[in-house]
Amino acid sequence: MLLDSIQLMLIEPNLEEAHLDVADTAEMYKNDRAMYESIVQSWTQLYEMEDNAQ
């Protein structure tokens, strides 16, 4: 049940109830998906490389 909830949240994020600290991210997700995807990819690569270095 918990994993189903997490999966749903990742597939269909509820941007109307975004927390204040992620409001800019939610706005970017809605209005500039290409920029959002680019930033997500950059951060993923950055932290993936850090994890692999340890």
VOLUM-631084 format. One record per atom (N, C-alpha, C, O): residue number from 1; atom name; z, y negated, x. Coordinates in Angstrom, 2 decimals. Example, Ala and Ser with C-alpha at 12.3 -4.5 7.8 and 13.67 -1.06 7.14 Angstrom:
BEGIN
SITE torza paba      zz      yy      xx
SITE     1    N    7.80    5.69   13.19
SITE     1   CA    7.80    4.50   12.30
SITE     1    C    7.80    3.30   13.20
SITE     1    O    8.46    3.32   14.24
SITE     2    N    7.08    2.25   12.85
SITE     2   CA    7.14    1.06   13.67
SITE     2    C    7.87   -0.03   12.90
SITE     2    O    8.04   -1.14   13.41
//
This chain:
BEGIN
SITE torza paba      zz      yy      xx
SITE     1    N    0.00    1.19    0.82
SITE     1   CA    0.00    0.00    0.00
SITE     1    C    0.00   -1.26    0.87
SITE     1    O   -0.76   -2.19    0.61
SITE     2    N    0.84   -1.29    1.89
SITE     2   CA    0.89   -2.45    2.77
SITE     2    C   -0.43   -2.63    3.50
SITE     2    O   -0.94   -3.75    3.60
SITE     3    N   -0.99   -1.54    4.00
SITE     3   CA   -2.26   -1.64    4.71
SITE     3    C   -3.38   -2.08    3.78
SITE     3    O   -4.28   -2.81    4.21
SITE     4    N   -3.35   -1.65    2.54
SITE     4   CA   -4.35   -2.10    1.57
SITE     4    C   -4.25   -3.61    1.36
SITE     4    O   -5.26   -4.30    1.26
SITE     5    N   -3.03   -4.12    1.30
SITE     5   CA   -2.82   -5.56    1.11
SITE     5    C   -3.34   -6.35    2.32
SITE     5    O   -3.97   -7.39    2.16
SITE     6    N   -3.07   -5.84    3.50
SITE     6   CA   -3.54   -6.51    4.71
SITE     6    C   -5.06   -6.49    4.77
SITE     6    O   -5.69   -7.49    5.11
SITE     7    N   -5.64   -5.35    4.43
SITE     7   CA   -7.10   -5.23    4.44
SITE     7    C   -7.72   -6.21    3.45
SITE     7    O   -8.70   -6.88    3.78
SITE     8    N   -7.17   -6.30    2.26
SITE     8   CA   -7.69   -7.23    1.26
SITE     8    C   -7.58   -8.67    1.75
SITE     8    O   -8.50   -9.47    1.55
SITE     9    N   -6.46   -9.01    2.38
SITE     9   CA   -6.27  -10.36    2.88
SITE     9    C   -7.30  -10.70    3.96
SITE     9    O   -7.76  -11.84    4.03
SITE    10    N   -7.66   -9.73    4.79
SITE    10   CA   -8.65   -9.97    5.82
SITE    10    C  -10.07  -10.06    5.26
SITE    10    O  -10.89  -10.83    5.75
SITE    11    N  -10.35   -9.26    4.25
SITE    11   CA  -11.68   -9.25    3.65
SITE    11    C  -11.91  -10.47    2.77
SITE    11    O  -12.97  -11.10    2.81
SITE    12    N  -10.91  -10.81    1.97
SITE    12   CA  -11.01  -11.92    1.02
SITE    12    C   -9.81  -12.85    1.17
SITE    12    O   -8.89  -12.80    0.35
SITE    13    N   -9.81  -13.69    2.22
SITE    13   CA   -8.66  -14.57    2.42
SITE    13    C   -8.52  -15.57    1.28
SITE    13    O   -9.52  -16.10    0.78
SITE    14    N   -7.29  -15.83    0.87
SITE    14   CA   -7.01  -16.81   -0.18
SITE    14    C   -6.85  -18.17    0.47
SITE    14    O   -5.75  -18.54    0.89
SITE    15    N   -7.93  -18.92    0.56
SITE    15   CA   -7.92  -20.19    1.27
SITE    15    C   -7.23  -21.29    0.49
SITE    15    O   -6.86  -22.31    1.06
SITE    16    N   -7.04  -21.10   -0.79
SITE    16   CA   -6.37  -22.12   -1.60
SITE    16    C   -4.87  -22.17   -1.31
SITE    16    O   -4.24  -23.19   -1.56
SITE    17    N   -4.31  -21.09   -0.80
SITE    17   CA   -2.88  -21.05   -0.51
SITE    17    C   -2.62  -21.00    0.99
SITE    17    O   -1.61  -20.45    1.43
SITE    18    N   -3.52  -21.58    1.77
SITE    18   CA   -3.35  -21.58    3.22
SITE    18    C   -2.12  -22.40    3.60
SITE    18    O   -1.85  -23.45    3.02
SITE    19    N   -1.38  -21.91    4.57
SITE    19   CA   -0.21  -22.63    5.05
SITE    19    C   -0.65  -23.90    5.76
SITE    19    O   -1.79  -24.00    6.22
SITE    20    N    0.23  -24.87    5.85
SITE    20   CA   -0.12  -26.15    6.44
SITE    20    C   -0.62  -26.02    7.87
SITE    20    O   -1.52  -26.76    8.27
SITE    21    N   -0.06  -25.12    8.65
SITE    21   CA   -0.48  -24.99   10.04
SITE    21    C   -1.85  -24.35   10.21
SITE    21    O   -2.41  -24.38   11.30
SITE    22    N   -2.40  -23.78    9.16
SITE    22   CA   -3.75  -23.21    9.23
SITE    22    C   -4.71  -23.89    8.27
SITE    22    O   -5.81  -23.39    8.02
SITE    23    N   -4.31  -25.03    7.74
SITE    23   CA   -5.16  -25.72    6.78
SITE    23    C   -6.50  -26.11    7.39
SITE    23    O   -7.54  -25.98    6.74
SITE    24    N   -6.49  -26.60    8.63
SITE    24   CA   -7.74  -26.98    9.29
SITE    24    C   -8.64  -25.77    9.48
SITE    24    O   -9.86  -25.86    9.31
SITE    25    N   -8.05  -24.65    9.82
SITE    25   CA   -8.82  -23.42   10.01
SITE    25    C   -9.44  -22.97    8.69
SITE    25    O  -10.60  -22.56    8.65
SITE    26    N   -8.67  -23.04    7.63
SITE    26   CA   -9.18  -22.67    6.31
SITE    26    C  -10.32  -23.59    5.90
SITE    26    O  -11.32  -23.14    5.33
SITE    27    N  -10.17  -24.87    6.18
SITE    27   CA  -11.22  -25.84    5.84
SITE    27    C  -12.50  -25.53    6.63
SITE    27    O  -13.59  -25.58    6.08
SITE    28    N  -12.35  -25.21    7.90
SITE    28   CA  -13.51  -24.87    8.72
SITE    28    C  -14.16  -23.59    8.20
SITE    28    O  -15.39  -23.50    8.15
SITE    29    N  -13.35  -22.60    7.82
SITE    29   CA  -13.87  -21.34    7.28
SITE    29    C  -14.73  -21.61    6.05
SITE    29    O  -15.78  -20.99    5.88
SITE    30    N  -14.28  -22.52    5.21
SITE    30   CA  -15.02  -22.82    3.98
SITE    30    C  -16.27  -23.66    4.24
SITE    30    O  -17.30  -23.44    3.61
SITE    31    N  -16.18  -24.62    5.17
SITE    31   CA  -17.23  -25.63    5.29
SITE    31    C  -18.16  -25.46    6.49
SITE    31    O  -19.27  -25.99    6.47
SITE    32    N  -17.74  -24.74    7.50
SITE    32   CA  -18.58  -24.57    8.69
SITE    32    C  -18.36  -23.17    9.27
SITE    32    O  -17.73  -23.01   10.31
SITE    33    N  -18.87  -22.19    8.56
SITE    33   CA  -18.62  -20.79    8.92
SITE    33    C  -19.13  -20.47   10.32
SITE    33    O  -18.50  -19.70   11.04
SITE    34    N  -20.26  -21.05   10.73
SITE    34   CA  -20.80  -20.77   12.07
SITE    34    C  -19.83  -21.23   13.15
SITE    34    O  -19.61  -20.51   14.13
SITE    35    N  -19.26  -22.41   13.00
SITE    35   CA  -18.29  -22.91   13.96
SITE    35    C  -17.04  -22.03   13.97
SITE    35    O  -16.51  -21.70   15.03
SITE    36    N  -16.58  -21.66   12.79
SITE    36   CA  -15.41  -20.79   12.67
SITE    36    C  -15.64  -19.48   13.42
SITE    36    O  -14.80  -19.05   14.21
SITE    37    N  -16.78  -18.85   13.17
SITE    37   CA  -17.10  -17.57   13.82
SITE    37    C  -17.19  -17.73   15.34
SITE    37    O  -16.75  -16.85   16.08
SITE    38    N  -17.75  -18.84   15.79
SITE    38   CA  -17.85  -19.10   17.22
SITE    38    C  -16.48  -19.21   17.87
SITE    38    O  -16.24  -18.65   18.94
SITE    39    N  -15.58  -19.94   17.23
SITE    39   CA  -14.23  -20.11   17.76
SITE    39    C  -13.47  -18.78   17.74
SITE    39    O  -12.78  -18.44   18.70
SITE    40    N  -13.60  -18.05   16.66
SITE    40   CA  -12.94  -16.74   16.57
SITE    40    C  -13.43  -15.82   17.68
SITE    40    O  -12.63  -15.13   18.32
SITE    41    N  -14.72  -15.81   17.92
SITE    41   CA  -15.27  -14.95   18.97
SITE    41    C  -14.75  -15.38   20.34
SITE    41    O  -14.39  -14.52   21.16
SITE    42    N  -14.69  -16.68   20.60
SITE    42   CA  -14.19  -17.17   21.88
SITE    42    C  -12.74  -16.78   22.10
SITE    42    O  -12.37  -16.31   23.18
SITE    43    N  -11.91  -16.98   21.08
SITE    43   CA  -10.49  -16.64   21.20
SITE    43    C  -10.29  -15.14   21.35
SITE    43    O   -9.43  -14.69   22.11
SITE    44    N  -11.09  -14.36   20.64
SITE    44   CA  -10.99  -12.91   20.74
SITE    44    C  -11.32  -12.45   22.16
SITE    44    O  -10.61  -11.63   22.73
SITE    45    N  -12.39  -12.98   22.72
SITE    45   CA  -12.77  -12.62   24.08
SITE    45    C  -11.70  -13.06   25.08
SITE    45    O  -11.37  -12.31   25.99
SITE    46    N  -11.16  -14.25   24.92
SITE    46   CA  -10.14  -14.76   25.82
SITE    46    C   -8.92  -13.85   25.83
SITE    46    O   -8.45  -13.44   26.89
SITE    47    N   -8.40  -13.54   24.65
SITE    47   CA   -7.19  -12.75   24.58
SITE    47    C   -7.43  -11.27   24.85
SITE    47    O   -6.53  -10.56   25.30
SITE    48    N   -8.63  -10.80   24.57
SITE    48   CA   -8.98   -9.42   24.90
SITE    48    C   -8.98   -9.26   26.42
SITE    48    O   -8.50   -8.25   26.94
SITE    49    N   -9.53  -10.24   27.12
SITE    49   CA   -9.58  -10.18   28.57
SITE    49    C   -8.17  -10.25   29.15
SITE    49    O   -7.87   -9.57   30.13
SITE    50    N   -7.30  -11.07   28.58
SITE    50   CA   -5.91  -11.16   29.05
SITE    50    C   -5.19   -9.83   28.84
SITE    50    O   -4.46   -9.39   29.72
SITE    51    N   -5.39   -9.21   27.69
SITE    51   CA   -4.74   -7.92   27.41
SITE    51    C   -5.22   -6.84   28.38
SITE    51    O   -4.43   -6.01   28.83
SITE    52    N   -6.50   -6.86   28.70
SITE    52   CA   -7.04   -5.85   29.60
SITE    52    C   -6.61   -6.07   31.05
SITE    52    O   -6.60   -5.13   31.84
SITE    53    N   -6.25   -7.30   31.40
SITE    53   CA   -5.82   -7.62   32.76
SITE    53    C   -4.40   -7.15   33.03
SITE    53    O   -4.02   -7.00   34.19
SITE    54    N   -3.62   -6.91   32.00
SITE    54   CA   -2.21   -6.54   32.18
SITE    54    C   -2.04   -5.10   32.51
SITE    54    O   -0.91   -4.64   32.69
//
